[in-house]
Amino acid sequence: MSDTQTSELRTVHLDTPIVRGEQKIAFLQVRKPKAGELRGLSLVDIGQLKVDALIKLLPRICSPVITEADAANMDLCDQLAVGAEIGTFLLQRSKQADAQLQ
């Protein structure tokens, strides 16, 4: 899913770039959210990759910065790939290592 991974930052290359006028966003760097960035969101909803939660969260933790409208219009496969990377941030470090071995 991603090519570049650290414990705090993941890069996801998009199958369908986000297009804003002349700008094409072909990849997103997703960073581990801080507690304040989760304000108003449910960890359960994020963990279950609920679309509404991802649409709210992605603009808060992605670079380049995207809007909620960009997140809502993302290709479903790309949104799922980004969501999966976010899900790994919710795991304890020991569980992340186990998940990478599988």
KEPADREN-662233 format. One record per residue (C-alpha): residue in three letters; x, y, z. Coordinates in steps of 0.02 Angstrom, whole numbers, plus 50000, padded with zeros to 5 digits. Each point is the difference from the previous one (the first is absolute). Layout:
KEPADREN-662233
ALAXYZ...
end
This chain:
KEPADREN-662233
MET500005000050000SER501335012450044ASP501795001949945THR500695010750140GLN499624995550180THR500585006650167SER499154998950167GLU499315017749978LEU499835002249812ARG499384989449855THR499985003749813VAL498584993249895HIS500095001149811LEU498275003049927ASP499344989749854THR498895014749954PRO500835016750035ILE499025013850084VAL499805014049872ARG499795018250051GLY500045011349849GLU501754997949928GLN500654991050155LYS500054980950006ILE500334991650167ALA500724982849963PHE500464995150177LEU499565004750178GLN501114999950151VAL498964995150150ARG500655003650174LYS499494992450164PRO498565010550070LYS500155008750166ALA498564999750124GLY499405017549953GLU499864995049817LEU498794986450051ARG498845012350085GLY498194996649952LEU500434983149926SER499784982550068LEU501504988450010VAL498814985749965ASP499415008549840ILE501805003349946GLY500514982250042GLN498544993549897LEU500535011649857LYS498315008549995VAL499965011849853ASP499285014850096ALA501394998850129LEU501364998849867ILE499295015049905LYS500165010450160LEU501704993150052LEU500994999949837PRO500075019049980ARG500715001150176ILE501454987949975CYS500454999549814SER501355009049904PRO499755007849879VAL498495006850089ILE498364994249926THR498245006250034GLU498514990250062ALA499315001549822ASP501634992349933ALA499864985850126ALA498174997149958ASN500414999149813MET501484988250017ASP499984983549909LEU499334987050122CYS501554989049981ASP501135014650042GLN498955005150150LEU500074982050063ALA501904999649978VAL500215016150098GLY498784993950132ALA500974983850020GLU501585010050035ILE499065010350129GLY499404983850079THR501804994650030PHE500275015950100LEU498664994050121LEU500964984050040GLN501264998450139ARG501804999349938SER500144981450038LYS498414996749899GLN500655010849856ALA501564989149991ASP498924984449999ALA498905007149862GLN501525004049892LEU500634982150016GLN498384993049929
end
